[in-house]
Amino acid sequence: MKQVLEAIEAKKTMMLDFLETLVNIDSGFDNPEGLHQCAEIIGNKLSSLGFEVEYIRVPDVCTHVLAQKKGKTSKSILLTGHIDTVFLRGTAAARPFMLKDGRAFGPGVADMKGGIVTGLFALEALGEHGYLDDKNVTVLFCGDEETGHPKSNVAEIYEREGQGKDAIFCLEPGRPNGEVVVGRKGIINPSITVKGKAAHAGVDPEKGASAIMELANKICDLQKLTNFEKGILCNVGMIGGGTGPAVIPDNAYAKLNIRVNEMDDGEQMLRAVREIVAKQYVPGTETTLLDDYFVYPPFVTTEEVRHLLTIVQEQGRKLGLQEIEGIFTGGGSDVAWATITGSPAIDGMGATGGSMHNDAEWMSVQGLFDRAKLLALSINAI
């Protein structure tokens, strides 16, 4: 593997140039053309490495990249990640890619265009020296992770491609101190709308049916679903309604965020929410529940995941890196869709960085190179 590590060392400038190209293309949800441009750049790179590449286009939304390379054995690896960022059109022009004091800056530089570069150049270095010949490698980069896939079926593709894998490496950014992620909460984001009956609040209030009062009672019930001991969180994060202070409100809405550690807990929470929605406090009101499904299922820390972590940790020691810890986080990730059938995964294998989703987002330049080496060694060790 010395040749592979030396190859990555020799590609440092190319890696940064490739990263600069991706970062300087806006690829937020409002720029499907930019998303497709990034997808083609990534796909062309994979094609040059001998992968069969498929572009899965969602018209006027995004493009996903699915690439596969057959090996000589049954060993199978999946690399996952996303092309899109949270930044709107024009951001790249306003603050383009920049290097300063050992860090790279720019929209999506760590989350997760740095991760994409980590994966592509690790594969290139491995392939150049024959270390991919014995493995079946699949790469899946989606174009709508940051919005939760509201208009695409990529979650089904993740689940399909995740089946039967010996290892899945998700290229979300590594933590600043080198930690990787071995578990995540599942996320459900339901919405509730209440329809009531308007009336004059001073003249004939008895003729009205307050949608806000109905919602307020339901909010109290919903907040009681939180169970910190079991890691179950239910937050009513947005509310609204009514048309004026002198009008009995005929409309109200709430948006929820539910997070759980286990699928069964999520299903129980959905049943509890549906029961609360069905219960009526104010006669004459009608409540509707929307989006009562998992945006991300939980990524569960199984024994197989722990074993995969030991492999990654061993490779980190070979590189002389700070001891790599595996952490659990409350944030969701597409890796959960890929692991839902039981295949083990390590998340956060991308370039290390911080301040994600804001103008100060940064990526460690040395972290980009170190993570490419770590990923290459880990893939080879499977």
N, C-alpha and C positions, 0 to 999 in steps of 0.2 A: 504493500500500500504506500510505500515511500514515494513511488512514482506519481500516485494520485495526489498526494499532498503537495509534491513539488509542482504538479500541473496547476493546482489551484493557486499556489503562490505566483506562478508565471502569468496567471489570468487576472491579476488584481486590477489592472487598468481597464481591461475589457469588461470586467464585472461592473466597475463604476460607470463606464460609458453606457453600458446596457441599462443600468439603473437610471441614469440621467435621462435616457430616451423615454423610458416608461413614465417617470415622474413628471416630465414636461408635457405629457398628454393628459388632458382632463378626462377622468373616467368616473365621474359621478353619475348618479341616476338620470341627470338631466342631459347627458351627452352620450347617447347610444352609439354615435359615430366614433367617438373617442374610445369607448369600450371595445368596439369591434377592431379599431386600429391596434390597440394594445393586444387583443386576442390574436391577431394575425402575426404580430411581431413575436409573440410567445410561441405560437404554432409553427412559425417558420424555423425558429431555433430548435424546437423539438423534432421537426422534420429532418433537419440537418444532422440530428443525432440518431436517425434511423427509426424514429417513432412514426406510426400511422396516426395521423391527426384528423380529428373531426371537429368542425365548428358547429355548435348547436346554437342557432340564432333564434332569439325571441323577438319578432318584429317590433321595432320602435321601443325596445326595452334594453336588451343587452345581448351579449354573445358569451357562450361558455366554450371552453376548450377541453376536449377529451382526447387523450393520446395514449397509445399502447405500444409496447414493445415486447415481443415474445422471447422467452428464454428457453434453455435446454432442460430445466428441471421444473418441478411443481411449485417452487418457492415463488411467492407473489407479494409484491410491495405496491402500496398506493401512496402517492403524494397528493395532497389536497391544499387548496387555498382559494383566494378570490382576487379578481382583477379590479373590482370597483373600489372606490374610496367614498368618503362622506363629503368630499369637497365639490362645490358647484363649478360650472363652466366659468372660465376666466381666472380661476385660482392659480393655475400653473403659470400663466403669463404674469400675474401679479407678484408671485414669489416662487420663481423657478428653482430648480435643483441647485444646491449650493453646498460646498464643503468648507468647514471652518473648525479648527481645533480638534481634528480627529472625528468630527461628526458630520453627517450628511443631513441636509434639511430640504423640505419641499413637501407638497401635498401627497400623502400616502407613502412617504419614503420608507417608513417602518411597517405600516399597516396598510397593505402588506406587499408593496412592490419590492422591498428588500428581501422578503421571504421568497418571492418568485425567483429573484436572481440567485438566491442561495440554492434553491432546488435545481434550477437549470444548469448551473455551472458545476454543482456536485455531480449531476448525471453526466455532464460532458466529460469531466475528468475521469470518472469511473469507466465510461464507455471507451474512451481513448486507449485504455490499457486493459480492456477485456474483462473488466470486473462486473459487467452487467450481463454477460453472455449466459449465465446460469440462472437468471431470474426473470420472471414476468413482471414488468413494471408498468403501472398505469398512472397517468397524471390527469387530475381533474381540477381545473381552475374555473370557478363560476364567475358570472358577471353581475350578480345581484345579491350578494351576501349582506351588505350593509342595510338593505331595505327589507330583508327577510323573505325574499322570493315571492312577492305577492302575485306575480304574473307568470311564473315559470314552474316547471315540475322538477327542478334540479335536485330537490330533496330526494325524490324517487331515484334519480340517477346516482346520487351519493350512496343510497342504501343498496342499490344493485351492484355498484362497483366495489363497495366495501365488503361484500360477502366473500368469505373464504380467504381473506388476506392474512399472511403471516405477520405483517406489520403495516401500520398506517402512520405516516408522518404528516402532520398538519403544519403548514409553514406560516401560521400566525406569528407575530413578533415574539421573540424571546424576551424575558424580563431583563431589566438593566443589570441585575446581578447574576444573570445566566440561568435562572430557574426555567424549567419547562412545566407544562400543565398536564396533569394526569387525571383530572376530573373537572366537570363543569355542571352547573345547574341546568335543568331544563326550563324553558321559558314559554309562557302562554300569555297572550295580550288580548284579552276579551274586551269588547265594548258593550255598553248597556245604553239603550235609549228608552225613554219613558214618554208615553203620549197621555196627556190629561185633557182637561176641558177648561178653556179660558172663561173668565167672568170678571166683572168689576169688583175689585177688592173691598170697596167701601159701600157699594149700593146693594149688590146681591152676591156676596161671596159664597153663599150656600149652593149656588147654581154651578160652581166650578169644581174641578177636581185637580188638586195641585200635583203636578208631575214632580216638582222639586221635593215636596214632602215625601212622596213615595220613594224617590231616589235616596233621600236622606236616611230613611229607615233602612233601606237596603245597604247603604254604605256602612252603617254601624254593624250590620250582620256580616258583611264581607270582610271588614277589618279584623273581626274576631277569628277569621280562619287562619291567621298567622300562627305558626307553631315553631318557635325558635329552636326548641329541642330537637325537632325532626328536620330542621332546615327548610321549613315551608314558609314562604313569604307571600303575602297578598297585600298589594299596595294600590289604593285608589288614587291614581296620580293626576287625573284631570277630571274636572266637572264643569258643567255649564247648563244654562237653561233660562227660560223665561223671556219676556219681552219688555217688561217694565215693572216698577215697584207697585203700581196701582192695579196690576193685572194678576189674577190667579194664574200661575204658569201652566201652560198646556204642553210644555216640552221640557225635557231635561236629558242630559247624557253624562256618562262617566266612562273613563278609560282605565283599565286595570293592568297591572303587571303582576304575574304570578310566577314564582320560581320554586322549583322542587329539586330534590336530590335523586329521587327514584321515579320511574314511570308510574308505578302503582299510586304513589302519592299524587301525581299529576292527574290521574284518572279520578281519584277520589275528590280532588279539588274541583274538577270540572263538574262532577255530580253535585257537589255542595253549592257551587255557583248557580247551576241550573235550578236547584231547589229554591234558592233565595230569589232568583229572578221570577220564578213561577208564583211565589207568595205575594199576595196583594195586601197592602196596608191601607191605601186610600181608594175607596170605591170609585169606579169610573175611570181608573187609570189602566193602562196596558203597557207592559214592559217587554222589550225584545232584546235577546242576547245575540251578539255577532262575534265572529272570529274566536269561537271556543274550540281551539285546537292548538297543538304544540307548534310554535315557531321554531324552536329547537328542542329536541328531547334531551334528557340528561346524558352526559358522558360519564359513565360509571367506572370507578377505579376498581377493576377486577384483578385477580391474581395474575392473569396474563398481561395486563397493563403494567403491573409492578415488575414482572419479569423483563418486559421490554425496557422499562426504565433502567434496570440494572445493566442492560446492554449499552444503553446510551451513556450511562455514568462511566462505565468502563472505557468507552471510547474517549470521553472527556479527559479521563486521567492520562490516557496515552498522549493526548495533546498538551498536557500540562495546564489544563483549564481549572479554574476554581470549581470545587466539588459541585456538581449539578444536582440541585434539589428538585423534586417533583411536588407541585402544589395543586391545591383545589381552589377554583375560583367561581364566583357567583355569575360571571358572564357566560353567555351562550356562544356556541360555535358550530359550524357545519360539520365538524369532525364527528359530532354526536350522531348525525344521520348515517355516516359511514360505519360507525361502530355499533349500530343498533342491533345487528345480527350477531354480535359477539366478537368480532375481530378486534385485536388490541391496537391501541394508538398512543402516540405521544404528540401532544399539541405544543405550540410555542417553539417549534424547531427553527423558525425563521431568524433573520438577523435581529440582534438585540437593539432595543430602543426604548423610547418613552414619550410622554406627552401626546399620546394618540388622540386623534379626532380634534385637534386644535392647531392654531397657527405655529405653535412652538414644537410640533412633532419633530423628533430627531431619531437618527439611526447611528449606531456606532460603526465606523468604517472598519475597525479591526474586528468588531463583532460579525460583520458581514462575512469576512474571510474565515474567521474561526468557525462560524456556524456551517459554512459550506463544507469545511473539513470534517466537522462533527457529523454532519448528515451523511457524507460519503462513507466514513468509517462505519456508521451505524447501519447503513444499507448493506454494506459488504458483510457485516457481522451476522446478518439474519440467516 
